[in-house]
Amino acid sequence: MLQVDEEITDIERLRELLPEYKGSNTDLKVTDRINAVARKFISCAPFVIVATKASQGLIDVSPKGDPVGFVEVFDDKTLIIPDRLGNHRVDGFVNLLTDPNVGLIFVVPGHGDTLRVAGKARIVKDQKISERLSINNKQPLLAMVVDVEEVFMHCSKSFIRSRLWHPDHWPSRGTAPTLAEWVVGTVDREQTVEDVQVIHTDDEESRLY
């Protein structure tokens, strides 16, 4: 096990090191609904990260992406996220069957601030929702309905530090490992990286919707 100088195990010690700013904008900026600013932000976002908790206690974080504004703001307490074609692991949906708590981070490309939403989620199959959220005449079979409990915007520091939106700081293409490399490295099958990459490329081109 990693040896460290100190492990923080209680709130008193945590707040001794990182004091809470009571009464500041940071402390007071939380709301319990989708207000006009949050609604506009969601309408600009083509990407949301969804966190759920498995029955074994593990946290699952899943990216969801579609054309800008794909998450529907049904009302100021309800969001609807369509479920598109995937790998059928459905980890997030499986988790929601035992724990409805969900956390969302909405991301707008090139924009530093993010929007965070927390609440309870349900898996629904509804014809009107599927028709409304169809793309290229392909309807999602299921959707995630989030009953909103907490909403706030987060500052840009993480994007500034990482320079995420600065192409001149991106790694050279091909530097980061691919999913195909991961599969070949972890799955006991006689497939080459090229074999698996062909499968993935075909899937990306033919199974978006």
C-alpha positions in Angstrom: 0.0 0.0 0.0 1.1 3.5 -0.8 2.7 5.2 2.3 1.7 8.8 2.9 2.4 11.5 5.5 -1.2 11.9 6.5 -4.6 10.5 5.4 -7.6 12.8 5.9 -10.4 10.9 7.6 -12.8 13.4 9.1 -14.5 16.7 8.1 -12.9 18.7 10.8 -9.4 18.0 9.6 -10.4 18.5 6.0 -11.9 21.9 6.8 -8.9 22.8 8.8 -6.8 22.4 5.7 -9.4 23.7 3.2 -11.7 26.2 5.0 -15.2 26.6 3.8 -16.1 30.1 2.3 -19.4 30.6 4.1 -21.5 33.3 2.5 -19.4 33.6 -0.6 -20.6 33.4 -4.2 -19.1 29.9 -4.3 -21.2 28.8 -1.2 -24.4 30.5 -2.3 -24.4 29.7 -6.1 -26.3 26.4 -5.8 -29.9 26.1 -6.8 -32.4 23.3 -6.9 -33.7 23.8 -10.4 -32.8 24.5 -14.0 -32.9 28.3 -14.2 -32.7 30.4 -17.3 -28.8 30.3 -17.3 -28.7 26.6 -16.9 -31.3 26.1 -19.6 -29.2 28.1 -22.0 -26.0 26.3 -21.1 -27.6 22.9 -21.7 -29.0 24.1 -25.0 -25.3 24.8 -26.1 -23.9 21.5 -24.8 -23.2 18.5 -27.2 -21.6 16.5 -24.4 -22.5 15.4 -20.9 -20.7 13.1 -18.4 -23.0 10.9 -16.3 -21.9 9.4 -13.0 -23.8 6.6 -11.3 -23.1 4.2 -8.4 -23.1 0.4 -8.7 -24.5 -1.9 -6.1 -21.0 -3.0 -5.2 -20.1 0.6 -4.5 -18.0 1.3 -7.6 -18.7 4.6 -9.4 -19.3 4.5 -13.1 -18.7 7.6 -15.2 -20.1 7.5 -18.8 -19.8 10.1 -21.6 -22.9 11.0 -23.6 -22.7 13.0 -26.8 -25.1 14.1 -29.6 -25.9 17.3 -31.6 -25.9 20.5 -29.5 -28.8 20.7 -27.1 -29.6 17.0 -27.2 -30.5 16.9 -23.5 -34.1 18.0 -23.2 -35.1 20.4 -20.5 -38.6 19.3 -19.9 -39.2 21.7 -17.1 -37.1 23.4 -14.4 -36.9 20.2 -12.4 -36.7 17.6 -15.1 -34.1 16.6 -17.7 -34.4 13.9 -20.4 -31.3 12.2 -21.9 -31.8 9.9 -24.9 -30.0 6.6 -24.9 -28.3 6.0 -28.2 -26.8 2.8 -29.6 -23.8 1.5 -27.6 -22.1 -1.7 -26.5 -25.0 -3.0 -24.5 -23.1 -3.0 -21.2 -25.6 -0.4 -20.0 -23.6 0.0 -16.8 -25.3 3.3 -15.9 -28.8 1.9 -16.4 -28.0 -1.2 -14.3 -26.7 1.0 -11.5 -29.9 3.1 -11.5 -32.0 0.0 -10.8 -30.4 -0.2 -7.3 -29.4 3.5 -6.7 -31.1 6.3 -8.5 -28.6 9.0 -7.5 -26.9 10.6 -10.6 -24.4 13.3 -11.2 -24.0 15.2 -14.5 -21.4 17.6 -15.9 -22.3 19.5 -19.1 -19.4 20.5 -21.3 -19.5 23.1 -24.1 -16.4 22.8 -26.5 -14.1 25.8 -26.2 -15.9 27.1 -23.1 -14.2 27.0 -19.7 -17.2 26.9 -17.4 -19.1 23.7 -16.8 -22.6 23.0 -15.5 -23.1 20.4 -12.7 -26.4 18.8 -12.0 -27.3 16.2 -9.4 -30.5 14.4 -8.7 -32.4 11.1 -9.0 -32.8 9.3 -12.3 -35.3 6.9 -13.9 -35.1 4.7 -16.9 -38.1 5.2 -19.1 -39.6 3.8 -22.4 -42.0 6.4 -23.7 -43.2 6.8 -27.3 -43.6 10.5 -27.2 -40.2 11.0 -25.8 -38.6 8.7 -28.3 -40.3 10.6 -31.2 -39.2 14.0 -29.8 -35.6 12.9 -29.4 -35.2 11.0 -32.7 -32.3 11.8 -35.0 -32.2 10.8 -38.7 -35.6 9.1 -38.0 -34.0 6.8 -35.5 -35.7 6.8 -32.2 -34.0 6.0 -28.9 -35.4 2.9 -27.3 -35.0 4.2 -23.8 -34.2 7.5 -22.1 -32.9 8.7 -18.7 -35.2 11.1 -16.9 -33.4 13.1 -14.2 -35.4 14.7 -11.4 -33.2 17.7 -10.6 -32.1 18.4 -7.0 -28.9 20.5 -7.3 -27.5 22.7 -10.0 -24.5 25.0 -10.2 -21.9 26.2 -12.6 -18.2 25.4 -12.1 -15.3 27.7 -12.8 -12.8 27.3 -15.7 -9.6 26.5 -13.6 -9.4 22.9 -14.7 -9.7 23.8 -18.4 -7.2 26.6 -18.0 -4.7 24.3 -16.2 -5.1 21.5 -18.7 -5.2 23.8 -21.7 -7.8 21.4 -23.0 -9.2 23.7 -25.6 -5.7 24.7 -26.9 -4.9 22.6 -30.0 -1.2 23.6 -29.8 -1.0 21.7 -26.5 -2.8 18.5 -27.7 -0.6 15.4 -27.9 0.4 14.3 -31.4 -2.2 12.2 -33.2 -1.6 8.5 -32.5 0.2 9.2 -29.2 -2.6 8.0 -26.9 -3.6 4.3 -26.9 -6.8 3.3 -28.8 -9.7 1.2 -27.7 -8.4 -1.4 -30.1 -5.1 -1.6 -28.3 -6.9 -2.0 -25.0 -9.0 -4.9 -26.3 -6.0 -6.7 -27.7 -4.1 -6.2 -24.4 -6.9 -7.4 -22.2 -9.1 -9.9 -24.1 -7.7 -13.4 -24.7 -8.4 -13.7 -28.4 -6.3 -14.1 -31.4 -7.0 -10.7 -33.0 -4.5 -8.0 -34.0 -4.9 -4.4 -33.3 -5.7 -3.8 -37.0 -8.5 -6.5 -36.8 -10.2 -4.9 -33.9 -9.7 -1.4 -35.2 -11.6 -2.4 -38.4 -14.5 -3.6 -36.2 -14.6 -0.4 -34.2 -14.3 1.9 -37.2 -17.2 0.1 -38.9 -19.2 0.4 -35.7 -18.6 4.1 -35.4 -19.6 4.7 -39.0 -22.8 2.5 -39.1 -24.2 2.4 -35.5 -24.4 6.0 -34.3 -28.2 6.0 -34.5 
